[in-house]
Amino acid sequence: MASSGARRPATTIGIIACGALAQHVHRISDRQHWPVRVYPLNAALHNHPGQIAGRVAELAESARRQHDVVLVAYADCGTYGALAQVCEALDLPQLSGSHCYDVFAGAGRLADEFATEPATYLLTDFLVRSFDRTVWRGLGLDRYPELRDDYFGNYRQVLWLAQHRTPALQAAAERIADALRLRLEIRDVGDLGLEAELRALLVSAGYLVTDA
């Protein structure tokens, strides 16, 4: 199914996005010339997923006063259906999948990866860039490095799902694997999975029209 160029020219789009996805949503929207304003929520909410649904609901109220279309660039992300309930109640199209790893790599591909090595710790570009802040310090490993085995002792590898691999990011991913004492695997998945999901949300919201 191909997308046509048919759009509503006057429509503006607000996207409430996980902070881990916000930069990618910006990049995709720019290259597709979608009139998007991104409302990022702090990615640290992943350490407190019970707060995500409420924060999205609060932000949706203000975003709807400014935009014709409001979308939610979150998968379930550990909310155990709470975010889906909020999105359904407020009629907010939402990304599918359990987490952003599904969005980038596809649930089928991840299932294959876990079938090969179940003891896999996943990274995205965002997590590679922010690992020291969001994971190492976020889990207190800067203060209590002996907790490394408690958190990561059952893993065997780090799998980086790379959206835009660069030498600097690869070096950072290698440092992360070394710090966790795990081997590093890299899969170049790009961001087309996220782009396809966003396009589908825009179709469901009536902003884009599909051919056939």
N, C-alpha and C positions, 0 to 999 in steps of 0.2 A: 504494500500500500504506500503510494508516494504522496507526499504533501504538496499541495499547490501553493501558489503565492498569495492566495486570497486571504485578506486580513480585514479587521475593522480599524481603519486608520486612526480614529480618535481614541481608541482604547489604550489605556495605560495599565501596566501590570505591576503588581506588588508581589514579590516572592519572599515569604518568610523562610529563611534558610538556616540550617545548622551552620555554625561558624566554620566547621570543617569543609563545608561545600560552597560557602559563599564566594570565594575567589573563582572557583570553577564555574559557578552560575554566572558571574560577571563576564568571564571570558567567553562562554558560549553565547550569552545574550548579545555581546558586542559583535561577534562574528556573524550572527544570524540577524542582526539589526532589529532585535526585539526591544520595544520601549519598556525596559524593566528597571525598577528600583528594588534593590535587594535590602531586606531587613534581617541582618544576621543576629542570631542568638549565640551567646557564648558557648563555644564547643565544650567548655568544662561542665556543662549540664549533663554530658554523658556520664559523669561521675555521680550525678543525682538525677537519673532518668525519671523519677517520680514527679519532677518539677516541669518537665518538658511540655506536657499537654496544657497545663495551666498558663505557661508563658506564651505558648502559641495562641491560645484563645485571647489573652489580653492584647497581644500585638495585632491580631486579626481585626479586632474592633477598631483600632485607630487606622490601620492600613485600608480598611474598606471605606473610610471617609475620604480617601485620597485617590483610590484606584477603582477602575471598572472591574478588574479581574484580580483576585488574590489567590495565590497558590502556596503550597507548603512543601518546601524542599527538605523534607525529613522522611526517612523510612520509619519503621516502628521504633528502632533505636532503644530497645530495652524498656519501652513503656507498657509492654504486654497488652496492647490493644487500646490503651487509654487515649493515645493520640489519634488513632483511627476513629474512636467514638466522638472526640471533639470535632474532627474534620467532617465527619458525617453530619453531626448536629448543626454545624455552621456552613455546610455545603462548600467545603474547601477541598479542591482536588489535592491529593497528596501522593508523593512518590510511593511506589510499591516496594516490597521486599522487607527483610528483617533489619537491614542496616545498610550503610553506604557502601560496604564491600559488595553486596549484591548488586547495587546500582552500577558500580563501576565495572565489575568483572562478570556479572551475571550469576544467578543462583546456581545454575547447572555447572558452570565452570568451577565455582567454589566447591560444590559438592564433589567434583572430581579431584580437586586439590586435597580436600580433607580425606577422601577415600585413600589417596596415596600416602598422606601423612596427617593423621588426625591431630597430632600434637603440634599445631601450627599457630603462631602468633602473627596477626595480620597488621600491616601498615599501609597507609595511603601517603601521598605526598604531604598532606597536611600534618600527619602524625610524624613523618620523618623530620619536617621542619620544626615542629613544636614539641618533640619528644621530651627534651629536658624539662620544659615547663609543664606540659599536660600530663606526662606519665612519670618521669623520674622524680620531679619535685612534687607532683600531684599525689603520688603514692607515698611520699616521704622517704624515698630511697636516698635522697641527698643527705638526710639526717641519720637514717638507719639502713645502710647498704646491706646489712646482713639479712634484710627482708627480701632480697632479690630471689633467693631460693623459694621462699614462701609464695611469692607471686608468679615466678617464672620457672620454677624447678621442674614442672611436669611438661614443659614445652621442649621440642627438639629443634625447631627451626623458626626463623622469622621469614615471612613471605611478604615482600613489598609489592603491592599492586600499584605500579608506577603509572601516573597519568602523563607526566612530562619529565622523563628522566634527564638529568643533567649530571655532569661530573661532580658538582658540589653536593647534590642530593644523594648520589650514589655513595660518596665518601661518608656522608652523614649516616646513611643506612648501614654501612659497614661498621661504623663506630657503635651504632645501637646494637647490632648483632654481637659485636665483641663485648660490650658492656653486659649484655644478657647471657653471654657465653653460649650462644646458639649459632648455628650455621645460617647463612643468608641465601634466600632464593628470590629472584626478581622475575616478575611477569609484567611486560609492558601492555597495559590494558587501555590506556588513553582515557578520554572522557566522552567518547561517543555513546556509551551506555547511558550516562547522565543526560546527554543531549537528547537522546531518543525518549527518555522518560519525561523530560521537560516538554518536548514537542507533544507527546501524548497528553500531558496535562493541559496544554494550550488548546489542543483539539477538543478535549472534554469540556473546557470552559467556553468554547465557541469562538476563540480568537483566531485560530487557524482552521482552515477547511482542507480536508483531504480529498484527493482524487480517488474515485471508485471506493 
